[in-house]
């Protein structure tokens, strides 16, 4: 046990899932990953950004907006999570009176929906589709607090990660989608200086807060970043080979996630005027 009374390790699963063409196929993929996670004793699994039904504004087709379909999908995943005893961070889209949100739902190990985190810093190319809700949330599984920052927020807005870290998060999950199945460059080495900036941003988010940064991408032919678990010292603890569909399972050492740099952050040193 750790000094805070919680567990000393947490078994994570990062689901580098293929970009399946239909919602039904995507749900089958989710259930297969959850079955695998349950068999391996995984506590929580994170899926890529808006995995259900797919991220709009990209170079692949996404079905029309259908809130009832989304509600049925969430119910199906909720039931599967409860049956396997695995908590889930599930990227979805969700309609509220504000409009259509890009969200990550959190489902507990008992299958109960805990809540969701919306993507608030939305890139220009997604603004025709999604709106922010202006809120941030901290979550917990097995007494381990964690946060969520979605794709663009994690790459360009470090405040989204720090918000959770200064409130005690030991892990920040980062559902994302960067790359294509149609065209692009083939990466070979994680963190290659000549590759896009994404994996360098993962390192920055972890070391500037002293927490784990768990980034989950779809398995695509031309990925701009790997599904990766980056440690509090900026080390790549584990990653999925580019283009491979795989459940990355790893026991994180929570004693490393001290949150030291996040706790030392002093907003008084940065006056607004």
C-alpha positions in Angstrom: 0.0 0.0 0.0 1.1 3.6 -0.6 1.5 6.2 2.0 -1.9 7.7 1.1 -3.7 4.5 1.9 -4.4 3.6 -1.7 -2.9 0.9 -3.9 0.8 1.0 -4.8 0.2 0.0 -8.4 -2.6 0.4 -10.9 -3.0 -1.9 -13.9 -4.0 0.2 -16.9 -5.1 -0.9 -20.3 -4.7 1.4 -23.3 -6.8 0.2 -26.2 -5.2 1.0 -29.6 -8.3 0.0 -31.5 -8.7 0.0 -35.2 -10.8 2.6 -36.9 -13.7 0.3 -37.8 -16.1 1.5 -40.5 -19.4 1.1 -38.5 -20.6 1.8 -35.0 -21.6 -1.9 -34.6 -18.1 -3.0 -35.5 -16.6 -0.5 -33.1 -18.8 -1.7 -30.3 -17.7 -5.3 -31.0 -14.1 -4.1 -30.8 -14.8 -2.4 -27.4 -16.4 -5.6 -26.0 -13.5 -7.7 -27.2 -11.0 -5.4 -25.6 -12.9 -5.4 -22.3 -13.0 -9.2 -22.3 -9.3 -9.2 -22.8 -8.8 -6.6 -20.1 -10.9 -8.5 -17.6 -9.0 -11.7 -18.2 -5.7 -9.8 -17.5 -7.0 -8.2 -14.3 -6.9 -4.7 -15.8 -8.6 -2.0 -13.5 -9.3 0.6 -16.2 -9.2 0.7 -20.0 -9.0 3.9 -22.1 -10.2 4.0 -25.7 -9.3 6.6 -28.4 -11.1 9.9 -29.0 -14.8 9.8 -30.0 -14.3 6.1 -30.8 -18.1 5.9 -30.9 -19.1 6.8 -33.6 -15.8 8.2 -34.9 -14.2 11.7 -35.0 -15.9 14.1 -37.4 -13.9 16.3 -39.8 -11.3 13.6 -40.6 -10.7 11.7 -43.9 -13.0 8.8 -43.1 -16.8 8.6 -43.1 -18.8 9.0 -39.8 -22.5 8.2 -39.5 -25.0 11.1 -39.0 -25.5 12.4 -35.5 -27.9 10.1 -33.6 -28.2 10.7 -29.9 -30.4 7.6 -29.4 -27.8 5.4 -31.0 -25.2 6.9 -28.7 -27.3 6.2 -25.7 -27.8 2.6 -26.7 -24.1 2.3 -27.3 -23.2 3.7 -23.9 -25.7 1.2 -22.3 -24.0 -1.7 -24.1 -20.5 -0.7 -23.0 -21.7 0.0 -19.5 -23.2 -3.5 -19.3 -20.0 -5.0 -20.7 -17.8 -3.1 -18.2 -19.9 -4.2 -15.3 -19.8 -7.8 -16.5 -16.0 -7.8 -16.8 -15.4 -5.7 -13.7 -13.3 -3.2 -15.7 -13.6 0.6 -15.5 -13.7 2.4 -18.8 -12.7 5.8 -20.3 -14.8 5.8 -23.6 -14.5 8.5 -26.2 -17.9 9.4 -27.6 -19.9 12.2 -29.0 -22.9 13.4 -27.0 -25.7 15.9 -27.5 -26.8 18.3 -24.8 -28.8 21.6 -25.0 -25.5 23.3 -25.7 -24.9 21.3 -28.8 -22.8 18.3 -29.8 -19.8 17.5 -27.5 -16.7 15.5 -28.0 -16.6 13.7 -24.6 -14.9 10.9 -22.7 -17.3 8.9 -20.5 -16.1 7.3 -17.3 -17.7 4.0 -16.4 -16.9 2.4 -13.0 -15.9 -1.2 -12.5 -19.5 -1.9 -11.4 -20.9 -0.6 -14.8 -22.2 2.6 -13.4 -21.6 5.8 -15.5 -19.7 8.2 -13.2 -19.7 11.2 -15.6 -17.8 12.6 -18.5 -15.2 15.1 -19.5 -15.9 17.2 -22.6 -13.2 18.5 -25.0 -13.2 22.2 -24.4 -10.2 23.5 -26.4 -11.5 22.5 -29.8 -9.3 22.8 -32.9 -10.5 25.0 -35.8 -11.2 22.1 -38.1 -13.6 20.6 -35.5 -15.5 23.7 -34.6 -18.1 23.1 -37.3 -19.1 19.9 -35.4 -18.4 20.2 -31.7 -18.9 22.7 -28.9 -17.3 22.9 -25.4 -19.2 22.7 -22.1 -16.6 24.7 -20.1 -16.2 22.3 -17.3 -13.4 20.0 -16.0 -13.7 17.0 -13.7 -11.5 14.8 -11.6 -12.4 11.1 -11.4 -11.3 8.1 -9.3 -10.9 4.4 -9.6 -9.8 2.1 -6.8 -8.9 5.2 -4.7 -6.6 6.5 -7.5 -7.6 10.0 -8.8 -7.2 10.6 -12.5 -8.0 13.3 -15.1 -8.8 13.4 -18.8 -7.6 15.7 -21.5 -8.7 15.1 -25.1 -6.4 15.2 -28.1 -5.8 18.9 -29.1 -6.0 19.9 -25.4 -3.2 17.7 -24.5 -1.0 18.7 -27.4 -1.4 22.5 -27.3 -3.0 23.5 -23.9 -0.9 22.2 -21.0 -3.4 23.8 -18.5 -5.9 21.0 -19.3 -3.4 18.4 -17.9 -2.2 20.6 -15.0 -5.8 21.2 -13.9 -6.1 17.6 -12.9 -2.6 17.2 -11.7 -2.8 20.1 -9.2 -6.0 18.4 -7.8 -4.2 15.2 -7.1 -4.5 13.1 -10.3 -1.8 10.4 -10.5 -2.6 9.6 -14.1 -4.0 11.8 -16.9 -5.7 9.9 -19.7 -5.4 11.4 -23.2 -7.9 9.9 -25.8 -6.7 11.2 -29.2 -6.8 10.6 -32.9 -3.8 11.7 -35.0 -3.0 10.2 -38.3 -4.8 8.5 -41.2 -5.4 5.2 -42.9 -5.2 6.8 -46.4 -2.0 8.9 -46.6 0.9 10.1 -44.5 4.3 9.2 -43.2 5.3 5.9 -41.7 7.0 6.4 -38.3 9.6 3.9 -37.0 11.0 5.1 -33.7 9.1 6.5 -30.7 10.0 10.1 -30.0 12.0 10.5 -33.2 13.2 14.1 -33.4 12.1 14.3 -37.1 8.6 13.0 -36.3 5.6 15.2 -35.6 5.6 17.0 -32.2 3.0 14.8 -30.5 5.2 12.3 -28.6 7.4 15.2 -27.4 4.2 16.8 -26.0 3.4 13.6 -24.1 6.9 13.9 -22.4 6.2 17.6 -21.6 2.8 16.9 -20.0 4.2 14.2 -17.8 7.4 15.9 -16.6 5.8 19.3 -16.0 3.4 17.7 -13.6 5.2 14.6 -12.3 2.3 12.3 -13.3 1.7 9.5 -15.8 0.4 10.6 -19.2 -1.6 7.8 -20.9 -2.2 8.7 -24.5 -4.5 6.4 -26.6 -4.6 6.7 -30.4 -6.5 4.6 -33.0 -4.5 1.9 -34.8 -4.0 3.4 -38.2 -1.8 2.8 -41.2 -0.1 6.2 -40.9 -0.1 7.2 -37.3 1.4 10.5 -36.2 1.8 9.2 -32.6 1.8 5.9 -30.9 -0.5 4.8 -28.1 1.9 5.4 -25.2 2.3 5.4 -21.5 4.8 8.1 -20.4 6.1 8.1 -16.9 6.4 11.0 -14.4 10.1 11.5 -15.4 9.2 11.7 -19.1 10.3 8.2 -19.9 8.3 6.1 -22.4 7.2 3.3 -20.1 5.5 1.4 -22.9 3.9 1.9 -26.3 2.1 0.1 -29.0 3.9 -0.3 -32.4 2.6 2.0 -35.0 -0.4 0.6 -36.9 -0.9 -2.3 -34.6 -4.2 -3.0 -32.9 -3.4 -4.0 -29.3 -4.4 -3.7 -25.7 -1.3 -2.3 -23.9 -1.4 -3.5 -20.3 0.9 -2.1 -17.7 1.2 -1.9 -13.9 2.0 1.7 -13.1 4.1 2.4 -10.0 2.0 5.0 -8.2 4.8 6.0 -5.9 6.5 7.6 -9.0 3.4 9.8 -9.6 4.1 12.3 -6.8 2.6 15.3 -8.6 5.6 17.3 -7.3 5.9 19.8 -10.1 2.1 20.3 -10.2 2.0 20.9 -6.4 4.8 23.4 -6.6 2.9 25.5 -9.2 2.2 28.9 -7.7 -0.4 31.0 -9.6 0.7 34.0 -7.7 3.8 34.1 -9.8 1.7 34.7 -12.9 -0.4 37.8 -12.3 -3.1 38.6 -14.9 -2.2 42.3 -14.9 
